[in-house]
Amino acid sequence: MSRLNTLRNENISINNVNSEYLLVGFNSEEKSNSTISELDTRLKNNISTILGMENFDGEFGKNLLIYGDKTLKRIGVYGLGKTEKFTTSAARNLGAMIMKKANSLKIASISIDTFSMKLESDEHLQAFCEGLSLGSYEFNEYKSEVKDANTVSEVEFLNCNNPAILDKAKKLIEGVMLARDVSNHPPNFATPAYLADQAELLNNYPNMSVEIIDVSRFEELGLGAFYGVARGSHRPAKLILIQYKNAGNENPFALVGKGLTFDSGGISLKPGAKMDEMKFDMCGSATVLGVMKAIGELQPKLNIVGAIGATENMPGGFAQLPGDIVKAYNGKTIEILNTDAEGRLVLADVLSYVVDKFKPVAMLDFATLTGAVLIALGHKATGIMGNDEGLIKEVKKASDLTSERVWELPLWDEYAKDIKSSIADVKNLGNDRTAGTIAAGVFLKEFVGDTPWVHMDIAGTAWGVKEPAYQPAVGATGVAVRLVYQLLENRLK
């Protein structure tokens, strides 16, 4: 898996830059550009005239490749569009577009003119750096011969205002990369034990500790809903607990992830078409791992607990049956109407366990929970629901800053009636095929008590997203890692 290795700052005049590929920005509202004027003088070549010949108008994303000399081999002029439309989202997208172009040219290092690229603010600079790194992502570990590997390994920023942002962005994106990687591995590799091993690696960071609870202890601990899902697989399930303590005795903020490393549907077997995509049913756990890695790298003054319910959902002689009744950790009984509605059963126990053992100040969960959210929102947004308006607003604010879109769905009392069972406390399906995403949300609400909580259904955003440019061509997106870290950072501020 190739990576962009280095982001560094260099305080140097444009006239003295030596580069394989220098990137310059051009705003569509500019009548003149001082960087281009300096380059015209240096190269004795009227770049402005070339731009005029090509009718280059600075429209966002348009680019022109100009060849220089032996010390400044290539210049890439990129359109930034209009000032009011050059948002952090645009900066992130532009960074990815530049990286993909540079890799197509087989270039090893590039230079960025931060002034003409309009990267003076920390927000725009960070977003742009995120785009560079995300745009370099490839997953090719299982190819015997790699033909299209990235070539760019180093990016030099010229005269940026805050070089510390380069390091922050790089460390944050390492979390996204981890989330993408663990999700993209095949299910015979990315097993519950593999997720536990990835969590154990976080022990190497200061203030981080990891506990792994094996399926053999689930019944004695009262994790009956989780155990019901796990019992059909020969690969042992794991409850993974990651604690980060860097804020004294404060109660932690909790992150909970669904980790179905493969979901066959169990006895309620899924159709065969596209069942291979069910390796992505652990993307919620990947989000938790990615956020915790970013936290380990950046060491914020917070207390965080990450929890993952990792298992397969398989048919077999010992598998859970439709009609079974199980008891969750908080004592509520659940009627199993469909074994393919298994993620909410795992989360029911993990959420209630975290509430009981860690007393979190607030809690987010991440799950590829329902196909219904894909029908409602497509691949454009994550569906969110919760019991606390303040926490929902925090999620939305972080979403606006990171451009990972969310859309709130209601958890009205009327919907809660849909999951009431005639022979148990609740059932794991709603009524008919309507409001499926909300039915899952009101089910989970039964297991969080009074803890401020938001559920994020990432079934439409965890994989298969094609745009914008910083999304991968295939595979997992690492959704919500940046959003969650932004939310936590906002809390610090």
Secondary structure, 3 states (H helix, E strand, C coil): CCCCCEEEEECCCHHHCCECCEEEEEECCCCCCHHHHHHHHHHCCCHHHHHHHCCCCCCCCCEEEEECCCCECEEEEEEEECHHHCCHHHHHHHHHHHHHHHHHCCCCEEEEECCCCCCCCHHHHHHHHHHHHHHCCCCCCCCCCCCCCCCCCEEEEECCCCCHHHHHHHHHHHHHHHHHHHHHCCCCCCCHHHHHHHHHHHHHCCCEEEEEEEHHHHHHHCCHHHHHHHCCCCCCCEEEEEEEECCCCCCCEEEEEEEEEEECCCCCCCCCCCHHHHHHHHHHHHHHHHHHHHHHHHCCCCEEEEEEEEEEECCCCCCCCCCCEEECCCCCEEECCCCCCCHHHHHHHHHHHHHHHHCCCEEEEEECCCCHHHHHHCCCCEEEEECCHHHHHHHHHHHHHHCCCEEECCCCHHHHHHHECCCCCEECCCCCCCCHHHHHHHHHHCCCCCCCEEEEECCCCCECCCCCCCCCCCCECCCCHHHHHHHHHHHHC
